[in-house]
């Protein structure tokens, strides 16, 4: 028997030949340990799937696999020609796993379904790339291999800005699939901006009716002068039911959705809908160019009530522990010119507008 071992200390460009197709085995991210052995295992119409129990999360793990392989027969216990999931609580990392492909079967061991889901993503990377197409077939041939892996970082996320460029629900789900494939566990969803407000807030319907659409978009580079615009109405938003759908879709792939609601800057789309929340009260349009707008939320009680009400609705939609509130890139020009802001600074002993921003965040 020939055994090739790859550890995390080995050059990440190392490859191992797949016995069936001659293609290199490339697992992303690189596992902590991989041993490749001679021989192969074939998944066919008689291959059965064995789960430790019928809990909902284990069904999610199975669905990740069957979404690519098609329906597999379920069995109560492992045997030859089976894909078996087993629980081993001694695996310390909740997202860690062990995966072994032998000539007779496939065994996946983890402390809980989270780790098993990552093992499935690794298993799918052992297949020919055709597994990621929509053409389901039988008789997939896999190399014999043993893999042990666990993530180094507890938080592993990707960010998607849907405000400058809108992604529909189908596209967002595709993005979540790609995050899951790379064993990330957090989807940072950037939902509000100067260029568009993308989440339905029922108490403030104008946020999406007005703030969800801009009357044109910058053509070319921001530094190209003079600025040119396409004059085309652009935008979109997610209803709360669509938000729930995406959150559930991510949950079934063991991904937490972290929403971002920008404040006090990046607020022009919100101010287009509710100009009274700004310092000037002047009507503005949803921003058509890139960059950072001078139009920001005014730190008055009316604004804080608005934001609190918005965040309450957001909290009801997202079960995660956190909401991202931005807090960066807040131009201070309007605050400097605002009599209200200057009086507020004096009243609270704030020495400058930077401290006023901290006051706003707190």
C-alpha positions in Angstrom: 0.0 0.0 0.0 1.2 3.5 -0.9 0.3 6.2 1.6 0.9 9.9 0.9 0.5 12.3 3.8 -0.3 16.0 3.5 -0.2 18.1 6.7 -0.8 21.8 7.2 3.0 22.3 7.4 3.4 21.0 3.8 3.5 23.3 0.8 -0.1 24.2 0.0 0.5 23.5 -3.7 0.9 19.8 -3.0 -1.4 17.6 -5.1 -2.3 14.0 -5.2 -3.5 12.1 -8.2 -7.1 10.9 -8.3 -6.9 7.2 -9.3 -10.0 7.4 -11.4 -9.5 10.6 -13.5 -5.9 11.5 -13.1 -6.9 14.9 -11.7 -5.2 16.3 -8.6 -7.0 16.3 -5.3 -7.4 19.9 -4.2 -9.2 20.5 -1.0 -10.0 24.2 -0.1 -9.2 25.2 2.6 -6.2 22.8 2.9 -7.0 20.2 5.6 -4.8 19.7 8.7 -4.0 16.1 7.6 -4.7 14.1 4.5 -3.6 10.6 3.7 -4.2 9.2 0.3 -4.2 5.5 -0.3 -4.3 3.3 -3.3 -7.7 2.2 -4.6 -11.1 3.8 -5.0 -14.7 3.7 -3.9 -17.7 3.9 -6.3 -21.0 5.5 -5.3 -23.8 3.9 -7.3 -27.6 3.4 -7.1 -27.1 0.9 -4.2 -25.2 3.3 -2.0 -27.1 4.0 1.3 -26.9 6.9 3.7 -26.8 6.3 7.5 -27.5 9.2 9.9 -27.0 9.0 13.7 -30.6 10.2 14.2 -33.4 12.0 12.5 -32.8 15.4 14.1 -33.5 18.3 11.9 -29.8 19.4 11.7 -28.7 15.9 10.5 -31.3 16.1 7.8 -29.8 19.4 6.7 -26.4 17.7 6.5 -27.9 14.9 4.4 -29.6 17.5 2.1 -26.3 19.1 1.3 -25.0 15.8 0.0 -28.2 14.7 -1.8 -28.6 18.1 -3.5 -25.6 17.0 -5.5 -25.9 13.2 -5.6 -29.7 12.9 -5.9 -31.8 11.0 -3.4 -29.9 8.2 -1.6 -31.5 5.3 0.1 -31.6 5.6 3.9 -30.4 2.8 6.1 -30.5 2.2 9.9 -26.9 1.0 10.2 -23.7 1.1 8.2 -22.6 -1.7 5.9 -20.6 -2.1 2.7 -21.5 0.6 0.1 -22.7 3.1 2.7 -22.0 6.7 3.6 -22.2 6.7 7.4 -22.2 9.7 9.7 -21.1 9.0 13.3 -20.9 11.2 16.4 -17.7 11.4 18.4 -17.9 14.0 21.2 -14.1 13.7 21.8 -13.5 15.8 18.7 -12.9 19.1 20.5 -13.6 21.6 17.8 -17.4 21.8 17.1 -16.6 22.3 13.4 -14.0 19.6 13.2 -14.4 16.2 11.5 -12.7 13.1 10.3 -13.5 11.7 6.8 -12.4 8.3 5.5 -13.1 6.9 2.1 -12.2 3.2 1.9 -12.8 0.6 -0.8 -16.1 -0.4 0.9 -17.6 2.7 2.3 -17.4 6.3 3.5 -17.3 7.3 7.2 -17.7 10.8 8.5 -17.1 11.4 12.2 -17.8 14.7 14.0 -18.9 16.0 17.4 -22.1 17.5 15.9 -23.8 18.3 12.6 -21.7 21.5 12.0 -18.5 19.5 11.6 -20.3 16.9 9.5 -21.5 19.6 7.1 -17.9 20.7 6.6 -16.9 17.1 6.0 -19.6 16.9 3.3 -18.1 19.9 1.6 -14.7 18.2 1.6 -16.2 15.0 0.3 -17.8 16.8 -2.6 -14.4 18.3 -3.5 -13.1 14.7 -4.0 -15.6 14.3 -6.8 -15.0 15.4 -10.4 -16.0 19.0 -10.8 -19.1 17.8 -12.7 -20.7 17.2 -9.3 -21.4 20.9 -9.1 -23.5 20.9 -12.3 -27.2 20.2 -12.2 -26.7 16.8 -14.0 -27.1 14.1 -11.4 -25.8 10.7 -12.2 -24.7 7.5 -10.5 -21.3 5.7 -10.4 -19.1 8.5 -9.1 -15.6 7.2 -8.4 -13.6 8.6 -5.5 -10.1 8.1 -4.3 -9.4 6.3 -1.1 -8.4 9.0 1.4 -8.4 9.8 5.1 -8.8 13.4 6.2 -8.8 15.2 9.5 -9.6 18.8 9.7 -10.9 21.6 12.0 -10.9 25.4 11.5 -8.3 27.7 13.0 -10.6 30.6 13.3 -14.0 30.6 15.0 -15.4 33.4 12.8 -15.0 32.8 9.1 -17.1 35.1 7.0 -17.7 36.8 3.6 -19.4 40.2 2.9 -21.8 41.0 0.2 -22.8 44.6 -0.6 -26.3 44.5 -2.3 -26.7 48.2 -2.1 -24.5 49.5 -4.9 -25.3 46.4 -7.0 -28.5 44.5 -6.2 -28.5 40.7 -6.0 -31.9 38.9 -6.1 -32.7 36.1 -3.7 -31.6 33.3 -6.1 -28.2 35.0 -6.5 -27.8 35.5 -2.8 -28.5 31.8 -2.2 -25.8 31.0 -4.8 -23.4 33.2 -2.9 -24.3 31.3 0.3 -23.6 28.0 -1.4 -20.1 29.3 -2.3 -19.5 30.4 1.3 -20.5 27.0 2.5 -18.3 25.2 -0.1 -15.3 27.1 1.5 -16.4 26.1 5.0 -17.2 29.6 6.1 -19.8 30.1 8.8 -20.9 33.8 8.5 -22.6 35.7 5.8 -22.2 39.5 6.3 -25.1 41.0 4.4 -24.7 44.8 3.7 -28.3 46.0 3.5 -28.2 49.8 3.7 -26.2 52.4 2.0 -26.2 55.9 0.3 -27.0 54.1 -3.0 -29.9 52.0 -1.8 -31.9 50.6 1.2 -32.6 46.9 0.6 -34.5 45.6 3.6 -38.3 46.0 4.2 -39.0 47.8 7.5 -42.8 47.7 7.9 -43.0 50.7 10.3 -41.2 52.8 7.7 -42.4 51.7 4.2 -40.8 54.7 2.4 -37.3 53.2 3.2 -37.9 50.7 0.3 -40.5 52.6 -1.7 -38.2 55.6 -2.1 -34.8 54.5 -0.6 -34.8 51.2 -2.5 -34.3 52.8 -5.9 -32.0 55.4 -7.5 -32.7 57.3 -10.6 -29.4 56.4 -12.3 -26.0 55.0 -11.8 -22.5 56.4 -12.4 -20.9 55.3 -15.7 -17.2 54.6 -15.7 -14.7 55.3 -12.9 -15.4 57.7 -10.0 -12.4 59.7 -10.9 -13.6 60.3 -14.5 -14.6 63.9 -14.8 -17.2 65.1 -15.4 -19.3 62.3 -13.9 -21.6 60.6 -16.4 -24.8 58.7 -15.4 -26.9 56.2 -17.3 -30.3 57.8 -16.3 -31.8 54.4 -15.6 -33.9 53.7 -12.5 -32.1 51.0 -10.6 -32.7 49.1 -7.4 -34.8 46.5 -5.5 -35.2 45.3 -2.0 -36.0 42.2 0.0 -39.4 41.7 1.7 -39.3 40.4 5.2 -40.5 37.0 4.0 -37.6 36.9 1.5 -35.2 37.8 4.4 -36.6 34.9 6.4 -36.2 32.6 3.4 -32.5 33.6 3.0 -31.8 33.3 6.7 -33.3 29.8 6.8 -31.4 28.8 3.6 -28.2 29.9 5.3 -29.1 28.2 8.6 -29.5 24.8 6.8 -26.0 25.2 5.6 -24.7 26.1 9.1 -24.1 29.7 8.2 -25.2 32.7 10.4 -26.4 35.8 8.6 -25.0 39.0 10.0 -27.0 42.0 8.8 -25.5 45.5 8.4 -27.5 48.6 9.0 -25.3 51.6 8.4 -25.1 54.6 10.7 -24.5 57.5 11.2 -23.0 57.8 7.8 -23.9 56.0 4.5 -27.4 57.2 5.2 -28.5 59.1 2.1 -31.0 56.4 0.9 -32.7 56.6 4.3 -32.7 60.4 4.2 -34.2 60.4 0.7 -37.2 58.6 2.3 -37.2 60.5 5.6 -35.3 63.9 5.2 -36.4 65.0 8.6 -33.8 62.6 10.1 -30.9 64.7 8.6 -29.5 67.9 9.9 -30.7 70.1 7.0 -34.2 68.7 6.5 -33.6 69.2 2.7 -35.0 66.6 0.3 -32.3 64.5 -1.3 -32.2 61.6 -3.8 -30.7 58.2 -3.4 -27.1 58.6 -4.3 -26.3 57.8 -8.0 -22.5 57.9 -7.7 -20.0 55.9 -5.5 -18.0 57.3 -2.7 -19.3 58.7 0.6 -22.2 61.2 0.9 -22.1 64.3 3.1 -25.7 63.6 4.1 -25.7 61.8 7.4 -28.1 61.1 10.2 -28.6 63.9 12.7 -27.9 62.9 16.3 -31.4 63.9 17.6 -33.9 61.9 19.6 -36.1 61.5 16.6 -33.3 59.8 14.8 -32.5 57.5 17.7 -36.2 56.4 17.9 -36.2 55.7 14.2 -33.0 53.6 14.4 -34.2 51.8 17.4 -37.5 50.9 15.7 -35.6 49.8 12.6 -33.2 47.6 14.6 -36.1 46.0 16.5 -37.5 44.7 13.2 -34.1 43.6 12.1 -33.6 41.7 15.4 -36.8 39.8 14.8 -35.6 38.7 11.4 -32.1 37.6 12.2 -31.5 35.0 15.0 -27.7 35.7 15.2 -26.1 37.5 18.2 -24.9 40.5 16.3 -26.0 43.3 14.0 -23.3 45.3 12.3 -24.0 49.1 12.4 -21.1 50.3 10.2 -19.9 53.4 12.1 -17.2 54.3 9.6 -16.8 57.1 7.1 -19.1 59.7 8.6 -18.4 63.2 7.1 -18.8 65.9 9.7 -19.5 69.0 7.5 -23.3 69.1 8.3 -22.7 68.5 12.0 -20.2 71.4 12.0 -22.8 73.7 10.4 -25.7 72.5 12.5 -26.8 74.7 15.4 -28.5 71.7 17.0 -25.3 69.6 16.8 -23.1 72.4 18.2 -25.5 73.0 21.1 -25.7 69.2 21.8 -21.9 69.0 21.9 -21.7 71.9 24.4 -24.5 70.3 26.5 -22.7 67.0 26.7 -19.1 68.3 27.0 -18.0 66.9 23.6 -14.9 68.7 22.4 -15.4 68.0 18.6 -17.5 66.2 16.0 -15.4 63.0 16.4 -16.7 62.7 20.0 -20.2 63.5 18.7 -19.9 60.4 16.4 -18.9 58.3 19.4 -21.9 59.8 21.3 -24.1 58.8 18.4 -22.8 55.2 18.4 -23.1 54.8 22.1 
